[in-house]
Amino acid sequence: MPSFSTSLSGLDADSQALSVISNNLANLNTTGYKGQTAVFQDLFYQQLGTDGAGNPVQVGVGTQVGSITSQFTQGNIDSTGVPTDAAIQGDGFFVVQNQGVTEYTRAGNFSLDSNGKLVTSGGAQVLGYPAVNGVIDTNQALGSLSIPTGQVSPANPTGNLTLTMNLNGNAAKNDSFSTSATVYDSLGASHLITFTFTNTGPGAWDYTVTIPAADVGQTGAPVKLTNGTGSLKFDGTGKLTTPATDVTGLTMTGLANGATAPTFTWHLFDATGAANITQAAGASAVSQTTQDGYAAGTVSSFIIDNAGIIQGTLSNGQTRALGQIALATFPNEQGLQRNGDNTLLASLAAGTPNIGVAGAGGRGSISGGALERSNVDIASEFAKLIQAERAYQANARAITTADEVTQAAIALKTA
């Protein structure tokens, strides 16, 4: 009897729906997992004829699961405090490579392997744009991202120095004021240089810049830097008039450690042309000292920012970009093929992936130190579970009823 096959198709479809619901509930706590929904559709219909109005008389022969749609909706973001964790807010997937196969995932529970590579929990390498000397080129091909925690970042010799200060306008002739500043050579070694200002008359000062004799392999009094002497003149309002430009070519020659002699500029004026040194009645004092040199350092910590840039903090206090995580979007996310291990594979149905940086091209932003929770709603799944259970029981009951009717028909023959 057709009723048997019809009800059996319902049992089969409801069983598949229960499997989908069970999988959703099993993955309730899976990082970045996306829920699924079984969508039913009817099978073909048997044409029995037409009624008096010419309308077709048809009997359906059952149902089947027509599609299983994925719920690509945002899950809640939980802060973890783990620097390698990352969550996507908005559209997009992380791009990873597993044994030469490119995969896509929303699960950002990354870690570092023994080589410092950023990898997924399954060992796939996270792809993006590696930085070269702190510079990221997003036009380059995707590559694996590394966080070189033990690698030494080279030092940067001082090239620019600024003293924001005041010289006492009430100073008497031959009064002096000294201040020190730390600068770095090409090896990253620090040197304490001293600026000494001596009043030579109203609005006039001589300066001398020296370095300790031991730093240049000598003994005795501090040694003057090349171009380390000169004069400053101020007008009646305390404005610096001479020199009219910055002091260039200050050089620490003959360093005892063999470092290349660093040459730096002493900036007497800021970017707007205003003098960094004034002469006003009051104590001589330095309010701020800045210079751009630093020692060598290693990565001591790192964070992932909203653009997916991995910013490393070095032991010398500097920050440096280590790379940028790439994201991919697809014209048809439903066309992606689930691959297990929280990964998906591209397909013809999904279309060509649009790969780039977070926050551009319709791609979402990235939250570092956080993970995206599963978007499976337990209340909704329980409601679906009850509905699928009732449908399964109803189809089973229909089969039981058909069996009873069949047995009654058979009994007519034997009565």
Wavefront OBJ file of the C-alpha trace (Angstrom):
o trace
v 0.000 0.000 0.000
v 1.298 3.490 -0.822
v 0.627 4.613 2.742
v 3.522 2.466 3.952
v 6.119 4.131 1.695
v 4.636 7.554 2.338
v 4.916 7.186 6.096
v 8.354 5.578 5.781
v 9.567 8.665 3.898
v 8.295 10.750 6.812
v 10.156 8.535 9.291
v 13.342 8.847 7.266
v 13.061 12.644 6.933
v 12.215 13.117 10.607
v 15.133 10.887 11.542
v 17.470 13.108 9.519
v 15.959 16.191 11.166
v 16.589 14.634 14.585
v 20.193 14.009 13.549
v 20.620 17.680 12.605
v 19.098 18.815 15.911
v 21.243 16.352 17.851
v 24.361 17.627 16.095
v 23.404 21.208 16.950
v 22.924 20.358 20.609
v 26.135 18.309 20.696
v 27.994 21.362 19.380
v 26.302 23.800 21.737
v 29.675 24.769 23.227
v 31.778 24.439 20.099
v 33.903 27.500 19.372
v 32.602 29.318 16.317
v 30.208 26.513 15.356
v 27.233 27.485 13.201
v 23.861 25.777 13.756
v 21.982 24.003 10.980
v 18.312 23.540 10.083
v 16.774 20.650 8.139
v 14.304 21.972 5.540
v 11.674 19.484 4.291
v 10.109 19.314 0.845
v 7.423 17.081 -0.618
v 8.075 14.309 -3.148
v 6.216 13.803 -6.425
v 2.416 13.369 -6.652
v 0.342 10.602 -8.226
v -2.288 11.881 -10.643
v -5.580 10.033 -10.026
v -7.691 12.070 -12.369
v -9.780 15.229 -12.198
v -12.914 16.256 -10.398
v -16.095 17.660 -11.876
v -14.565 21.140 -12.079
v -11.544 19.812 -13.924
v -9.253 20.216 -10.956
v -6.514 17.594 -10.643
v -6.962 14.854 -8.066
v -3.484 14.071 -6.744
v -2.082 12.009 -3.912
v 1.365 12.776 -2.543
v 3.827 9.995 -1.879
v 5.780 11.503 1.008
v 8.519 13.904 1.980
v 12.277 14.265 2.110
v 14.908 16.626 3.496
v 15.343 19.066 0.635
v 18.244 21.012 2.180
v 20.154 21.530 5.387
v 20.835 25.226 5.772
v 23.609 26.635 7.918
v 22.966 29.514 10.288
v 25.707 32.007 9.474
v 24.665 34.433 12.171
v 26.786 36.160 14.778
v 27.506 34.258 17.973
v 28.172 35.948 21.296
v 31.728 37.168 21.885
v 33.365 36.073 25.128
v 36.575 37.644 26.377
v 39.222 35.057 27.235
v 42.305 37.159 27.867
v 44.363 34.710 25.793
v 46.405 36.808 23.324
v 46.294 34.194 20.555
v 42.480 33.995 20.613
v 40.525 35.970 18.018
v 36.831 36.390 17.232
v 35.194 37.856 14.150
v 32.470 40.451 14.603
v 30.568 40.553 11.343
v 31.099 38.641 8.113
v 34.142 36.635 7.208
v 36.181 33.542 7.943
v 39.760 33.020 9.025
v 41.884 31.510 6.253
v 43.984 28.528 7.325
v 46.094 25.938 5.571
v 46.170 22.299 6.585
v 48.734 20.140 4.788
v 48.486 22.246 1.654
v 44.678 22.474 1.682
v 43.120 25.904 2.203
v 40.303 25.856 4.730
v 38.072 28.475 6.338
v 36.885 28.752 9.914
v 35.156 30.998 12.442
v 36.946 29.311 15.334
v 39.713 31.614 16.521
v 41.079 29.497 19.362
v 44.617 29.730 18.000
v 47.918 28.908 19.644
v 51.634 28.917 18.830
v 53.435 25.797 17.698
v 57.053 24.926 18.435
v 58.222 27.141 15.554
v 56.249 30.169 16.696
v 53.643 29.718 13.948
v 50.063 30.765 14.698
v 47.973 27.592 14.297
v 44.439 26.320 14.906
v 43.584 23.668 17.479
v 43.824 21.150 14.628
v 47.333 22.253 13.662
v 46.424 24.233 10.525
v 48.519 27.346 9.953
v 46.698 30.681 10.126
v 47.276 32.717 6.968
v 47.703 36.443 6.586
v 50.263 39.063 5.656
v 53.605 38.668 7.472
v 55.407 41.874 8.412
v 58.934 42.640 7.251
v 60.825 44.874 9.684
v 57.520 45.999 11.152
v 55.954 46.871 7.768
v 52.919 44.976 6.421
v 52.310 44.758 2.682
v 48.739 43.581 2.048
v 49.484 43.274 -1.676
v 51.758 40.311 -1.062
v 50.619 36.689 -1.269
v 49.159 35.110 1.846
v 51.628 33.400 4.134
v 51.739 31.731 7.527
v 51.978 34.098 10.483
v 54.738 33.832 13.065
v 55.288 35.477 16.421
v 59.062 35.389 16.990
v 59.072 35.574 20.786
v 62.768 34.694 21.035
v 64.078 36.520 17.994
v 66.152 39.640 18.636
v 64.873 42.799 16.974
v 67.778 45.065 15.955
v 68.572 48.283 17.760
v 67.941 51.728 16.324
v 70.614 54.403 16.831
v 69.463 57.824 17.925
v 68.855 60.114 14.991
v 66.811 62.882 16.592
v 66.802 64.442 20.037
v 64.687 67.193 21.556
v 65.049 69.103 24.834
v 61.990 71.098 25.804
v 63.409 73.495 28.356
v 63.840 76.991 29.779
v 67.035 78.879 30.561
v 66.868 81.334 33.438
v 66.544 84.871 32.077
v 67.818 86.238 35.406
v 71.030 84.242 35.275
v 74.280 86.148 35.850
v 77.238 85.944 33.531
v 79.114 82.631 33.862
v 76.153 80.944 35.586
v 75.706 77.462 34.161
v 73.047 74.770 33.917
v 73.527 71.123 32.966
v 71.136 68.368 31.937
v 71.634 64.851 30.615
v 69.956 62.688 27.985
v 70.306 59.030 27.058
v 71.079 58.215 23.437
v 71.769 54.893 21.682
v 74.493 53.781 19.314
v 74.233 51.361 16.395
v 74.623 48.347 18.710
v 71.825 49.515 20.963
v 74.148 50.479 23.814
v 73.060 53.538 25.759
v 75.227 56.592 26.411
v 74.506 59.431 28.805
v 75.421 62.693 27.120
v 75.472 65.985 28.981
v 74.362 69.410 27.777
v 76.035 72.273 29.641
v 74.729 75.835 29.131
v 76.846 78.786 30.317
v 75.540 82.342 30.388
v 77.790 84.767 28.500
v 75.667 87.869 28.931
v 72.067 89.078 28.623
v 70.182 86.728 26.284
v 73.327 84.817 25.378
v 74.427 81.292 26.255
v 77.180 78.961 25.123
v 76.501 75.234 25.079
v 78.739 72.164 25.165
v 77.618 68.575 24.535
v 79.883 65.902 26.064
v 80.091 62.153 26.532
v 81.880 60.294 29.372
v 85.535 59.653 28.503
v 85.176 55.920 29.207
v 82.553 55.611 26.467
v 85.148 56.578 23.870
v 88.050 54.633 25.411
v 89.629 57.544 27.209
v 90.149 58.668 30.774
v 89.682 61.980 32.455
v 87.204 64.730 31.652
v 84.150 64.193 29.443
v 84.826 64.429 25.719
v 83.034 66.879 23.448
v 80.920 65.490 20.636
v 81.716 66.491 17.081
v 79.780 69.746 16.464
v 79.021 69.684 20.173
v 79.700 73.366 20.894
v 77.865 76.533 19.933
v 75.911 79.567 21.095
v 72.276 80.419 21.721
v 70.864 83.937 21.579
v 67.437 85.161 22.705
v 65.602 88.416 22.036
v 64.004 90.619 24.678
v 60.904 88.420 24.802
v 62.889 85.260 25.503
v 62.503 83.929 21.969
v 65.377 81.969 20.473
v 66.845 83.833 17.522
v 70.247 82.177 17.004
v 70.747 79.631 15.615
v 67.752 79.807 13.304
v 67.883 76.088 12.494
v 68.373 72.803 14.321
v 71.841 71.659 15.340
v 72.888 68.828 13.013
v 75.862 66.508 12.864
v 76.262 65.795 16.573
v 78.484 62.697 16.449
v 79.862 60.331 19.090
v 83.122 59.287 17.428
v 85.506 56.587 18.573
v 83.114 54.589 20.731
v 84.963 52.005 22.806
v 82.476 49.203 21.997
v 83.200 49.485 18.272
v 79.732 50.706 17.346
v 79.329 52.835 14.263
v 79.535 56.461 15.336
v 75.897 57.634 15.570
v 75.106 61.085 14.241
v 71.967 62.830 15.426
v 70.132 66.118 15.164
v 69.331 68.278 18.178
v 65.941 69.815 17.366
v 65.799 73.390 18.627
v 62.455 73.946 16.880
v 59.276 71.873 16.626
v 57.309 71.065 13.471
v 55.468 74.396 13.599
v 58.712 76.393 13.837
v 58.266 77.267 17.515
v 61.459 77.046 19.591
v 61.811 74.187 22.044
v 64.113 76.318 24.226
v 62.968 79.559 25.817
v 64.572 82.115 28.104
v 62.271 83.388 30.837
v 62.756 84.595 34.373
v 62.688 81.472 36.505
v 64.808 78.451 37.227
v 66.524 76.684 34.367
v 64.754 73.364 33.893
v 63.955 70.661 31.335
v 60.287 69.714 31.050
v 60.676 66.938 28.482
v 63.411 64.968 26.744
v 62.667 62.838 23.693
v 64.855 60.822 21.324
v 64.130 58.106 18.771
v 66.831 55.541 19.522
v 66.377 52.269 21.353
v 68.232 49.117 22.308
v 67.784 45.695 20.746
v 64.823 43.771 22.103
v 62.718 40.633 21.889
v 58.951 40.222 21.734
v 57.708 40.053 25.310
v 53.968 40.208 24.603
v 51.516 40.827 21.783
v 47.904 41.668 21.022
v 45.604 41.312 18.019
v 43.804 44.572 17.182
v 40.482 45.173 15.390
v 42.155 45.124 11.991
v 43.757 41.766 12.745
v 47.223 43.294 13.087
v 49.423 41.397 15.524
v 51.183 44.119 17.510
v 54.237 42.949 19.411
v 55.584 44.737 22.459
v 59.343 44.401 22.701
v 61.479 44.203 25.820
v 62.948 47.602 24.903
v 59.521 49.239 25.170
v 58.967 49.524 21.427
v 55.966 48.142 19.547
v 56.200 46.489 16.167
v 53.713 44.961 13.736
v 54.386 41.241 13.338
v 51.726 40.476 10.742
v 48.052 40.843 9.885
v 45.422 38.104 9.906
v 43.453 37.721 6.665
v 39.692 37.196 6.388
v 37.631 35.769 3.538
v 34.010 36.276 2.509
v 31.974 34.327 -0.064
v 29.134 35.309 -2.402
v 27.150 32.287 -1.143
v 28.091 31.071 2.326
v 25.481 28.293 2.095
v 27.608 26.732 -0.617
v 30.507 26.085 1.743
v 31.211 22.450 2.502
v 31.598 21.458 6.143
v 34.850 19.620 6.758
v 34.743 18.905 10.494
v 37.196 20.284 13.047
v 35.349 23.635 12.848
v 36.525 24.124 9.246
v 34.799 24.603 5.903
v 35.934 24.132 2.323
v 35.267 26.345 -0.670
v 33.121 25.009 -3.505
v 31.780 26.103 -6.858
v 28.447 26.824 -5.197
v 30.090 29.135 -2.652
v 31.800 31.217 -5.322
v 35.251 32.782 -5.386
v 36.488 33.880 -1.947
v 37.129 37.577 -1.404
v 40.260 37.632 0.753
v 41.650 40.726 2.431
v 41.991 42.532 5.728
v 39.374 42.963 8.429
v 37.146 46.023 8.269
v 37.335 46.357 4.474
v 35.423 44.885 1.554
v 32.437 43.903 3.685
v 34.595 41.880 6.057
v 34.001 42.220 9.793
v 36.379 43.334 12.516
v 38.454 41.130 14.796
v 38.370 41.064 18.591
v 41.672 39.905 20.040
v 41.728 37.896 23.250
v 38.157 36.685 22.659
v 36.235 33.790 21.137
v 32.909 33.549 19.334
v 30.474 31.196 21.018
v 28.210 28.789 19.146
v 25.083 30.455 17.794
v 22.945 27.385 18.583
v 19.945 28.448 20.688
v 19.088 25.653 23.118
v 15.472 26.777 23.595
v 14.851 26.814 19.853
v 16.510 23.422 19.427
v 14.353 21.887 22.172
v 11.219 23.176 20.420
v 12.436 21.633 17.145
v 13.255 18.429 19.012
v 9.695 18.095 20.316
v 8.248 18.853 16.885
v 10.481 16.260 15.188
v 9.636 13.711 17.880
v 5.904 14.221 17.430
v 6.236 14.018 13.644
v 8.200 10.788 13.923
v 5.619 9.300 16.281
v 2.789 10.380 13.967
v 4.381 8.712 10.958
v 5.034 5.589 12.995
v 1.384 5.608 14.041
v 0.330 5.957 10.398
v 2.350 2.845 9.554
v 0.739 0.958 12.450
v -2.694 2.014 11.252
v -1.911 0.961 7.664
v -0.746 -2.392 8.977
v -3.972 -2.868 10.918
v -6.027 -1.996 7.835
v -3.999 -4.423 5.760
v -4.476 -7.193 8.311
v -8.226 -6.492 8.316
v -8.285 -6.808 4.517
v -6.401 -10.099 4.664
v -8.793 -11.372 7.320
v -11.723 -10.765 4.916
v -10.290 -13.337 2.519
v -9.777 -15.970 5.182
v -13.101 -15.403 6.977
l 1 2 3 4 5 6 7 8 9 10 11 12 13 14 15 16 17 18 19 20 21 22 23 24 25 26 27 28 29 30 31 32 33 34 35 36 37 38 39 40 41 42 43 44 45 46 47 48 49 50 51 52 53 54 55 56 57 58 59 60 61 62 63 64 65 66 67 68 69 70 71 72 73 74 75 76 77 78 79 80 81 82 83 84 85 86 87 88 89 90 91 92 93 94 95 96 97 98 99 100 101 102 103 104 105 106 107 108 109 110 111 112 113 114 115 116 117 118 119 120 121 122 123 124 125 126 127 128 129 130 131 132 133 134 135 136 137 138 139 140 141 142 143 144 145 146 147 148 149 150 151 152 153 154 155 156 157 158 159 160 161 162 163 164 165 166 167 168 169 170 171 172 173 174 175 176 177 178 179 180 181 182 183 184 185 186 187 188 189 190 191 192 193 194 195 196 197 198 199 200 201 202 203 204 205 206 207 208 209 210 211 212 213 214 215 216 217 218 219 220 221 222 223 224 225 226 227 228 229 230 231 232 233 234 235 236 237 238 239 240 241 242 243 244 245 246 247 248 249 250 251 252 253 254 255 256 257 258 259 260 261 262 263 264 265 266 267 268 269 270 271 272 273 274 275 276 277 278 279 280 281 282 283 284 285 286 287 288 289 290 291 292 293 294 295 296 297 298 299 300 301 302 303 304 305 306 307 308 309 310 311 312 313 314 315 316 317 318 319 320 321 322 323 324 325 326 327 328 329 330 331 332 333 334 335 336 337 338 339 340 341 342 343 344 345 346 347 348 349 350 351 352 353 354 355 356 357 358 359 360 361 362 363 364 365 366 367 368 369 370 371 372 373 374 375 376 377 378 379 380 381 382 383 384 385 386 387 388 389 390 391 392 393 394 395 396 397 398 399 400 401 402 403 404 405 406 407 408 409 410 411 412 413 414 415
